[in-house]
Amino acid sequence: MPPPHPYGVTPIPRPRSSLFLRSRTSSPQRTSTPQPKSSKHRPVEDTPPLPPLPSILPLAPNRSLSPFPPTKADACGHYVRHSSRLTLLLSGQREGACMPLYSNGETIEGVLAIARPSGVLALDVKVEGTIHIQEIAGTGSSTVKTIDAKIYSWDASCHGSFPPRASFRYTLPATYHHLASGKEYPLPPTYAEELHGIPGFIVKISYAVVVNLTLLREASTLWRSVSKCVCSGVDLPLSGDADYVALPRTRSVRVPFRYCQRTRPLIPGPFPSVPEKTAHRPRTLFVYQMRSTRGDAPVIKVHLYLPSSPVCCYQEPIPFHVSVFADEPILDRFAEYRPMPSSFLPLSSSSLNLSYEAMQHQLSARKAAHKCPLRLKVQRMTVVDAGSAGFSFVSFYPRSRHEAVQSLVSREEVVPERRYMYSTQSVGHGVVHSATRRANSVVWSGAIIIPPTQLGFCGGFEASGLQVADSIVLSLDPPPTYRSQYVSLEESVPIRLTSDTAKSQAGIPVSSL
C-alpha cells in the first residue's frame, strides 16, 4: 500500500500506455530573464521573535503532471532509439518518456542490437557529459568534460563476428574532477540558461549516451579514382578486375538524457520562529526595517517567517507569514487590503484536477478593494565566472547594463571591473490568502508555488565557472498616503530547493543554510 498523501488526498496513478516507445529529440528551452534588482536595506537583528502564527491552508499541488523524479514502479519501461543499422534500448525509464532520466547514483543499463552484423568492424559505447559556456557576440568559450567514459568496446579483429545483442552497465559518478583548478565538484544536473544582450552568455550542461559504429562501405573504384583526380590533378589508371573497394566509415548515434540531483531536507519541519540558526534548529525568522526619507518618521519593521525553513521541497507549497509592526495609523492603512473571504481553493475532490493555469485564472478574477502591497517570489540567479570561461571582455563587464550605457554616454575611461556575469528569472510566485489585524501588527499568510512546468527542474548547484542559486524575494510597498515618507522594501533570503521531501528515503540530505 502506498503511504498516505500529506494533504489527505489519494494520488491518481498514471495509466500505463500500450504504445511502443519512439525516439524524439528535444532541446533545452531558453527563457528571457529580467534584470536583477539589488537591495540596499540591511536586516535588523535586535528584534524579538514573533509568537507562533496560526497554520495556513496548503495549496493543492498540480495533479496534471507526473511526479518528479519518477518512482521505481513508474520507471519500469524502456526507452528505444532506432537507426538504420542499430537499435539502442535503455531500461529503467518511464513508459512514453521523450528523454531518458537518471538521478545521482543510478546505473545506466542498455542493450545494443545490429540489424545486419556483416561488415561491422568496431563498436564502442561512451557516456559523455559537458559544461559549455559561450560568450554572445564574442570569441570566449569554455567546455569542461564532466563525464568521458567508454563503457563498452568491441573489435572484429579480436572478437570475430558481432553477437546478436550486447548489454552494458555504467553507474553515474557523484563528482567530477576539474583539471584547471584541481577541485572536485558534485556532478551538476542538466541545465540551460541564456543571458541576452551584449555582453551575454549561453550556458548548457548536457549528457548523452554515444554509440560509435564502424562499418565497411563499398565504394566504386571509378568514383574513388575520379575524386582523386579532381583533388590532386593526377590521372590514376582504373583496375578492370576490381570493381569495388571496401572503405571504413563511422556512424554515431547520440542519445541525450537528463541528469538530476535528488536531495531532501535533513530535518523535517515545520519549525518555530527562530531569528538565529542553532545546532538543532534552522533560522526561520528574518527581520527587516523599511527605510524612511524623513528622520522623524515612525519605524516600520517587517518580519518574514518561513515555517519550513530556507531548505524546502519545490514540489510542495512554501508557506510564509509576513508581519508588519508600526504605529496604529500606518497599520490601519496596511490592513485595508484583505483577501476574498471565500477561498479560491476547492475543498472537494475536484481539487485533484487543479492546475497552475487554472489557479492563475482564478487569481486574476478575484477583486479586492485595495491592491496588495506585498509580493513574494522565488528568484533563480545564474552566475558565470567570465575569467574562467575565457571571455574576451572580462575586464570591461560593468556592474549592470544601466551602468554600461551611462559609461558610454559620459565617455568614461574607467569602467568598474567585474569578473562575473549573471542572469535572473522568476520560478515561483507567492499568494496571500489570509490577513489578520492584531493589536500592534498586521499579518499576511500565504504560500509560494513553484509550478512544475519543466521536466527535470532542479535545485541550486555549483560547478566549475558556474553557480546557480535560489532566493525568496520579499517586496513591500508603503501605503499610498505614506509613499513620500518611506521607500519600498525589497529583500532576499537565500534558500535551497530540494527534489524530495524530508520524509523521503531517497536523495542526499541537505542541512540548513
VOGU-3710 file (C-alpha; in Angstrom, 3 decimals, decimal comma):
1> mppphpygvt> 0,000/0,000/0,000  1,407/3,456/-0,876  1,957/5,882/2,015  -0,829/8,429/2,678  -0,518/11,795/0,976  0,435/14,699/3,283  -2,660/16,673/2,206  -5,072/13,812/2,781  -5,867/13,150/-0,871  -5,207/9,993/-2,793
11> piprprsslf> -2,929/10,433/-5,804  -4,251/9,200/-9,117  -1,822/6,709/-10,695  -0,821/7,363/-14,271  -2,221/4,696/-16,610  0,344/2,607/-18,462  0,474/3,259/-22,163  0,180/0,370/-24,593  2,051/2,141/-27,388  5,601/1,305/-28,359
21> lrsrtsspqr> 8,243/3,848/-27,426  9,551/6,047/-30,162  12,554/8,293/-30,032  12,127/12,021/-30,130  14,611/14,774/-29,905  14,304/17,721/-27,647  16,439/20,676/-26,732  16,556/22,709/-23,530  14,248/25,686/-23,519  15,748/29,109/-23,218
31> tstpqpkssk> 13,839/31,795/-21,474  14,426/35,505/-21,348  15,490/36,793/-17,963  14,506/40,088/-16,312  17,078/42,467/-14,931  18,311/41,652/-11,438  17,481/44,035/-8,643  19,694/44,799/-5,710  18,599/45,721/-2,228  20,174/48,440/-0,150
41> hrpvedtppl> 18,318/47,618/3,072  20,038/45,896/5,952  18,279/43,398/8,216  17,593/44,370/11,806  18,705/41,598/14,130  17,758/43,092/17,528  14,016/42,425/17,274  12,435/39,668/19,426  10,976/36,696/17,558  7,350/36,523/16,549
51> pplpsilpla> 4,848/34,446/18,511  3,641/31,281/16,779  1,222/32,074/13,978  -1,851/30,043/13,036  -1,389/27,426/10,353  -2,463/28,169/6,804  -4,376/26,113/4,295  -1,847/24,475/1,961  -2,387/24,875/-1,713  -3,224/21,739/-3,676
61> pnrslspfpp> -0,306/20,530/-5,804  -0,604/20,212/-9,537  -2,048/16,796/-10,389  -1,973/17,243/-14,132  1,731/16,420/-14,355  3,531/13,303/-13,249  5,589/13,465/-10,038  9,292/14,107/-10,369  11,534/12,200/-10,003  9,711/9,041/-11,148
71> tkadacghyv> 9,204/6,214/-8,722  10,536/2,709/-9,273  7,063/1,483/-10,117  6,726/4,048/-12,911  10,311/3,649/-14,172  9,915/0,036/-15,294  9,643/0,722/-19,023  12,226/1,194/-21,758  13,483/3,988/-23,933  14,256/2,845/-27,501
81> rhssrltlll> 16,256/4,630/-30,207  16,309/3,205/-33,751  18,704/3,948/-36,601  19,270/2,339/-39,993  21,636/-0,324/-38,618  21,421/-0,007/-34,843  18,814/-0,282/-32,080  19,603/1,035/-28,586  17,388/0,193/-25,597  17,758/1,854/-22,179
91> sgqregacmp> 15,899/0,182/-19,322  14,507/1,651/-16,114  12,657/4,534/-17,779  9,133/5,839/-17,562  6,976/4,488/-20,352  6,369/7,108/-23,032  9,170/9,434/-21,841  10,633/11,667/-24,549  14,096/11,542/-22,956  15,822/9,171/-20,518
101> lysngetieg> 16,106/10,444/-16,950  18,699/9,468/-14,346  19,498/10,747/-10,882  22,583/10,658/-8,703  23,923/7,170/-8,050  21,759/5,422/-10,637  23,043/2,934/-13,195  22,613/3,222/-16,950  21,616/-0,200/-18,289  21,275/-0,715/-22,018
111> vlaiarpsgv> 21,095/-3,306/-24,791  22,501/-2,958/-28,321  21,295/-4,852/-31,398  22,532/-4,602/-35,005  20,168/-5,483/-37,826  22,932/-6,577/-40,290  26,122/-7,551/-38,438  28,009/-8,211/-41,668  30,557/-5,522/-42,386  30,784/-4,285/-38,778
121> laldvkvegt> 34,423/-3,620/-37,870  34,194/-1,986/-34,428  31,679/-0,631/-31,938  32,082/1,372/-28,743  29,650/3,000/-26,291  30,526/6,129/-24,345  28,822/8,276/-21,715  29,605/11,963/-22,159  28,834/14,996/-20,052  29,867/18,586/-20,799
131> ihiqeiagtg> 29,547/22,089/-19,365  29,612/24,543/-22,247  29,700/28,319/-21,678  29,640/30,508/-24,784  30,004/34,270/-24,963  27,424/36,112/-27,061  28,945/38,380/-29,733  32,431/37,320/-28,691  35,041/34,617/-29,043  35,231/33,472/-25,437
141> sstvktidak> 34,045/29,966/-24,656  34,707/27,186/-22,203  33,951/23,468/-22,418  34,530/21,189/-19,442  34,129/17,419/-19,584  32,250/16,140/-16,553  31,985/12,555/-17,854  34,056/10,941/-20,615  33,859/7,193/-20,055  33,976/4,332/-22,551
151> iyswdaschg> 31,652/1,690/-21,103  31,642/-0,889/-23,920  34,018/-1,749/-26,759  34,070/-4,446/-29,432  36,514/-5,074/-32,293  36,067/-7,577/-35,116  39,793/-8,344/-35,271  39,734/-9,602/-31,674  36,235/-10,977/-31,143  35,093/-12,231/-34,542
161> sfpprasfry> 31,535/-11,523/-35,609  29,320/-9,201/-33,570  26,866/-11,044/-31,249  23,102/-10,785/-31,804  22,901/-8,363/-28,858  25,253/-6,748/-26,375  24,494/-5,265/-22,962  26,316/-2,617/-20,928  26,106/-1,030/-17,461  27,503/2,181/-16,081
171> tlpatyhhla> 26,944/3,813/-12,680  26,958/7,593/-12,783  29,665/9,168/-10,598  28,855/11,502/-7,728  31,600/14,026/-8,544  33,920/15,097/-11,339  37,435/16,481/-11,310  38,176/19,913/-12,804  41,677/19,773/-14,238  42,245/23,540/-14,456
181> sgkeyplppt> 41,515/24,227/-10,774  42,201/20,772/-9,365  38,885/20,802/-7,454  36,226/18,153/-7,071  32,662/19,284/-7,803  29,381/17,395/-7,464  28,128/16,196/-10,821  25,867/19,069/-11,996  22,348/18,414/-13,315  21,161/19,040/-16,845
191> yaeelhgipg> 20,727/22,781/-17,192  20,396/25,521/-19,803  20,301/29,290/-19,396  20,952/32,326/-21,574  21,601/35,994/-20,889  20,504/38,045/-23,890  22,380/41,156/-24,858  25,971/42,278/-25,210  27,728/41,185/-23,122  25,824/37,945/-22,698
201> fivkisyavv> 26,343/34,245/-22,365  24,829/30,834/-23,096  25,163/28,034/-20,559  24,385/24,420/-21,394  25,030/21,329/-19,277  24,217/18,180/-21,239  24,659/14,426/-21,006  24,374/11,706/-23,645  24,987/8,048/-24,427  27,032/7,905/-27,654
211> vnltllreas> 27,354/4,794/-29,810  30,109/4,796/-32,470  29,727/2,113/-35,146  32,489/1,451/-37,708  31,300/-0,244/-40,922  32,709/-1,311/-44,277  31,333/0,851/-47,059  31,513/-0,384/-50,633  32,552/2,460/-52,917  33,034/2,330/-56,660
221> tlwrsvskcv> 36,689/2,358/-57,780  35,704/4,630/-60,625  34,218/7,308/-58,409  37,119/6,942/-55,993  39,614/7,453/-58,844  37,663/10,383/-60,261  37,578/12,056/-56,867  41,335/11,630/-56,520  41,907/13,074/-59,958  39,783/16,105/-59,150
231> csgvdlplsg> 41,554/16,678/-55,852  45,174/16,032/-56,910  45,061/16,607/-60,671  46,755/13,240/-61,343  45,303/10,631/-63,671  45,038/7,239/-61,951  44,542/4,064/-64,032  41,416/2,040/-63,257  41,721/-1,662/-62,493  39,408/-3,804/-64,540
241> dadyvalprt> 39,490/-6,872/-62,291  38,393/-4,985/-59,125  35,047/-3,232/-59,379  34,573/-2,305/-55,694  36,832/-1,345/-52,809  35,720/-1,569/-49,161  36,160/1,673/-47,220  35,646/2,042/-43,440  33,067/4,523/-42,237  31,996/5,500/-38,697
251> rsvrvpfryc> 28,411/6,285/-37,734  27,460/7,847/-34,420  24,145/7,582/-32,600  23,775/10,127/-29,811  21,017/9,699/-27,186  20,771/12,717/-24,823  19,485/12,094/-21,310  18,580/14,264/-18,365  20,505/14,046/-15,130  19,046/15,378/-11,873
261> qrtrplipgp> 20,270/15,634/-8,302  17,874/14,080/-5,795  18,062/15,909/-2,477  15,898/16,218/0,630  15,868/18,388/3,790  17,857/16,908/6,637  15,273/17,774/9,320  11,504/17,783/8,676  9,508/20,900/9,512  7,617/22,955/10,466
271> fpsvpektah> 9,942/24,861/12,765  9,217/27,581/15,347  10,097/31,207/14,798  13,868/31,435/15,378  15,848/34,583/14,430  19,232/32,818/14,569  20,458/29,414/13,434  21,206/26,943/16,206  22,722/23,473/16,331  19,292/21,810/16,242
281> rprtlfvyqm> 17,050/24,370/14,567  17,451/26,372/11,358  16,809/30,057/11,085  13,198/30,757/10,139  12,683/34,437/11,077  14,110/37,305/9,043  13,670/40,850/10,365  13,922/44,000/8,244  13,154/47,696/8,560  11,556/49,905/5,942
291> rstrgdapvi> 13,824/52,841/5,195  12,321/56,293/5,656  13,156/59,519/3,839  12,464/61,650/6,929  14,307/61,468/10,211  11,169/61,839/12,353  9,138/59,167/10,543  7,887/56,264/12,701  9,743/52,955/12,409  8,172/50,194/10,299
301> kvhlylpssp> 9,546/46,719/10,992  8,846/43,722/8,764  9,150/40,085/9,878  9,316/37,218/7,394  8,634/33,822/8,962  9,287/30,653/6,911  7,946/27,656/8,891  9,542/25,117/6,541  12,991/26,814/6,848  15,089/28,012/3,884
311> vccyqepipf> 15,603/24,368/2,830  12,346/23,164/1,287  10,996/20,895/-1,433  9,937/22,593/-4,654  7,150/20,054/-5,219  5,240/21,408/-2,208  3,941/24,923/-1,445  6,332/27,015/0,649  4,295/28,639/3,468  5,124/32,120/4,713
321> hvsvfadepi> 3,917/34,673/7,282  4,771/38,361/6,895  4,122/40,667/9,865  4,330/44,469/9,847  4,907/46,335/13,138  4,214/50,078/13,100  2,045/52,822/14,621  -1,729/52,485/14,549  -2,363/54,938/11,641  0,138/53,087/9,445
331> ldrfaeyrpm> -1,242/49,677/10,392  -4,769/50,847/9,569  -3,638/51,650/6,042  -1,868/48,287/5,655  -4,955/46,495/6,956  -7,152/47,932/4,202  -6,143/45,075/1,921  -7,950/41,858/2,735  -8,255/38,794/0,507  -11,611/37,496/-0,621
341> pssflplsss> -13,438/35,763/2,262  -14,297/32,807/0,036  -11,271/30,647/-0,724  -10,388/30,059/-4,348  -9,207/26,563/-3,380  -11,951/23,952/-3,825  -12,278/21,642/-0,831  -13,936/18,825/-2,751  -12,292/16,087/-4,779  -12,232/18,411/-7,770
351> slnlsyeamq> -9,044/19,915/-6,308  -7,203/16,956/-7,759  -7,571/18,497/-11,199  -6,479/21,984/-10,124  -3,645/23,108/-12,382  -1,360/26,105/-12,089  -3,014/27,760/-15,091  -6,455/27,326/-13,507  -5,171/28,856/-10,280  -3,783/31,855/-12,158
361> hqlsarkaah> -7,127/32,338/-13,902  -8,985/32,275/-10,590  -6,494/34,667/-9,040  -6,893/37,158/-11,867  -10,672/37,020/-11,461  -10,551/37,924/-7,779  -11,466/41,528/-6,995  -10,158/43,297/-3,925  -10,883/46,755/-2,627  -7,180/47,598/-2,418
371> kcplrlkvqr> -4,088/46,330/-4,134  -1,930/44,008/-2,071  1,279/45,831/-1,071  3,117/42,535/-0,502  4,813/40,439/-3,194  6,922/37,322/-2,809  8,635/35,257/-5,471  11,352/32,662/-5,874  14,175/34,075/-7,967  16,845/31,962/-9,637
381> mtvvdagsag> 20,233/33,519/-10,380  22,770/32,008/-12,774  26,284/33,353/-12,176  29,096/32,778/-14,698  32,759/33,317/-13,921  33,793/35,246/-17,022  37,501/34,842/-16,296  37,460/31,045/-16,171  35,224/30,933/-19,254  37,809/32,847/-21,289
391> fsfvsfyprs> 35,533/35,739/-22,233  37,277/38,464/-24,173  35,577/41,384/-22,401  36,197/40,160/-18,867  37,835/43,428/-17,743  35,055/45,576/-19,177  31,992/43,994/-17,549  30,213/46,727/-15,618  28,054/46,075/-12,604  24,876/46,325/-14,650
401> rheavqslvs> 23,738/47,186/-18,148  22,468/50,551/-16,903  25,998/51,488/-15,834  27,321/50,317/-19,178  25,009/52,716/-21,003  25,934/55,550/-18,646  29,656/54,940/-19,163  29,249/55,054/-22,929  27,181/58,235/-22,841  29,560/60,058/-20,489
411> reevvperry> 32,595/58,510/-22,290  34,231/57,472/-19,050  37,604/55,863/-19,492  37,471/53,821/-16,279  34,711/51,214/-16,148  34,121/49,307/-12,889  35,772/45,923/-13,323  33,532/42,915/-12,842  34,607/39,318/-13,119  31,133/37,756/-13,021
421> mystqsvghg> 28,048/37,895/-15,206  24,619/36,842/-14,030  21,042/36,470/-15,148  17,885/36,100/-13,075  14,469/34,631/-13,658  11,385/34,115/-11,510  10,470/30,454/-10,988  7,683/30,803/-8,382  5,198/33,333/-7,010  3,553/33,824/-3,634
431> vvhsatrran> -0,179/34,030/-2,973  -1,669/35,804/0,062  -4,881/34,114/1,152  -5,376/35,385/4,727  -4,824/38,671/6,569  -5,019/39,253/10,322  -5,159/42,579/12,166  -3,574/42,301/15,600  -3,036/44,791/18,384  0,350/46,008/17,176
441> svvwsgaiii> 0,789/44,318/13,805  -0,736/43,189/10,516  -0,033/39,596/9,470  -0,332/38,241/5,924  -0,183/34,470/5,443  0,121/32,522/2,235  2,291/30,159/0,226  4,746/30,276/-2,657  4,075/27,885/-5,513  6,713/26,694/-7,976
451> pptqlgfcgg> 4,779/25,356/-10,976  6,121/22,060/-12,376  6,317/23,378/-15,923  9,729/21,913/-16,761  10,620/18,247/-16,650  13,821/17,759/-14,760  13,639/21,006/-12,751  16,478/21,022/-10,228  17,650/22,976/-7,227  20,683/25,207/-6,999
461> feasglqvad> 24,167/23,849/-7,611  27,789/24,873/-8,148  30,169/23,730/-10,866  33,402/24,913/-12,444  32,874/28,510/-13,597  29,150/28,368/-12,863  26,804/28,747/-9,906  23,001/28,552/-9,738  21,401/29,970/-6,576  17,775/30,466/-5,471
471> sivlsldppp> 16,291/33,035/-3,122  12,931/34,318/-1,894  12,499/37,984/-2,797  10,235/39,987/-0,473  8,807/43,279/-1,763  6,612/45,557/0,345  5,253/48,941/-0,738  4,271/51,601/1,814  0,625/52,725/1,913  -0,239/55,363/-0,700
481> tyrsqyvsle> -0,523/58,108/1,909  2,975/57,326/3,230  4,882/56,874/-0,013  6,557/60,252/0,392  7,966/59,179/3,770  9,110/55,603/3,111  10,962/53,695/0,414  9,654/50,374/-0,821  11,288/47,421/0,872  12,958/44,699/-1,198
491> esvpirltsd> 14,987/41,955/0,467  16,080/38,467/-0,495  16,529/35,317/1,580  18,800/32,583/0,180  17,050/29,207/0,010  17,897/25,700/-1,141  15,284/23,824/-3,174  15,236/20,044/-2,902  13,645/17,452/-5,152  12,185/15,301/-2,357
501> taksqagipv> 10,557/15,949/0,991  12,212/15,242/4,320  10,092/12,108/4,764  11,522/10,584/1,604  14,244/7,971/1,935  15,801/8,889/-1,408  18,058/11,820/-2,066  21,079/13,390/-0,406  20,185/15,146/2,877  20,730/18,915/2,846
511> ssl> 21,279/20,829/6,063  20,089/24,358/6,730  21,943/27,270/5,168
//
